[in-house]
Amino acid sequence: MPTYNKLVRDKIPAIIEQSGKTCTTKILNKEEYIQALKTKSQEELNEYLETTDNESALEELADLIEIIHALAHYHGSSIDEVERIRQKKAEDRGGFMEKVFLIEVQD
């Protein structure tokens, strides 16, 4: 019997039970939840870093966005507010589309 001890999407327990298996779950408290979200975000980022094709990369990016939605909600905000902040930073400092790689800054 595998032990996972990790945050999963909300419908995963029902999916497991529909397959004829049983699972044990618990609802996390606030401190456990934020730590689990942080751990899950690292897990999903690592999975993205290991992708070798566009389809897999997009699947992992979707997982990362889902985590960002949950993190924004945890911090009392929304993905819309995160996007507003992102847009403001892009306007003020630019994005990453031009592939600029800073080597050094001299005094």
N, C-alpha and C positions, 0 to 999 in steps of 0.2 A: 504494500500500500504506500504510494508516494506521499511525501509530506512537502508542502509548498511554502507555507508561511509567508504569503505575499498578497498584496493588494491585487484584486482582479476586478474586471468590469462587472457591473451590477447584475447582468443576466447570466453570468457564468454558472452559478450554482443551479439554476433552473435547467440550463443546457446539460450539465452533468447528470442531473436527475432524469432528464428526458432520455438520456442514453442508457438508463437502467442502473446507474451507479448511485452511490450516496456520497455526500461530502459533509465535512464539518466546517462551519464558518463562525465568525463573531463580528459584531459591529465595533469598530474602533472608536476610542475616545478621541478628543481633539488633538492631543499630543501624539498619540499613536498614528492618527490619520495623516498629519503633516509629515511625519517621519516616513511613513509608508509611501506617500506621494513623492517625496524626494528620492527615496530608493527606487521607486518605479520609474521616475524620470531618468535616472541614471541607467537603469536596465534598458529602457526603450532607446536612449541615445546610443548605448553600446550596440544594441541590435541594428540601429541605423548605420553605425560606423562599419559594421561587418557585412553590409549588403554589397552585392556585386552586380546588381541590375536595377534598372529604373523602377520596375514594378515593385520589387521588394523595398526599395528606398522609399517610395511613395506610401506604401503600407506602414512602414515604421514612422514616417513623418506624420501620418494621420494619428498614430498612437501618441506621438509626442504632443500634437495639438490637443488631443483629448485630455492629456495630463495638464496641459497649460490651462484649459478650460476649468478643470477641477481646482488647480492652484489659485487661479483668479477668484473663483467662488470662495475658496477657503479664506482668502485675504479680504473678503467683503466687497469684491468688485466683479467685473465681468470681462469676457473676452473682448467686448466692444471697447472697454476702457483700456485694456492692454493694447489693442490695435490703435487707439487714439494716441497713446504714448509712443508706440512704435513709429507711427506716421510723423509725429512731432520730432522725434529723434532723427528720422530719415531726412526730414526737411532741414533740420539744423546741422546735422553732421554727416548726412549721406547714408547710403545703404552699403551693400557689399557686392553689387552687381558689376562694378568696374574692375573687380579683381585686384585692387591695390594692395600691395604687400610692402609694409614699411620695414626698411632695413636698419636705418639708424637716424638719429637726430644729433646734429653737432651744435655746440654752444657757440 
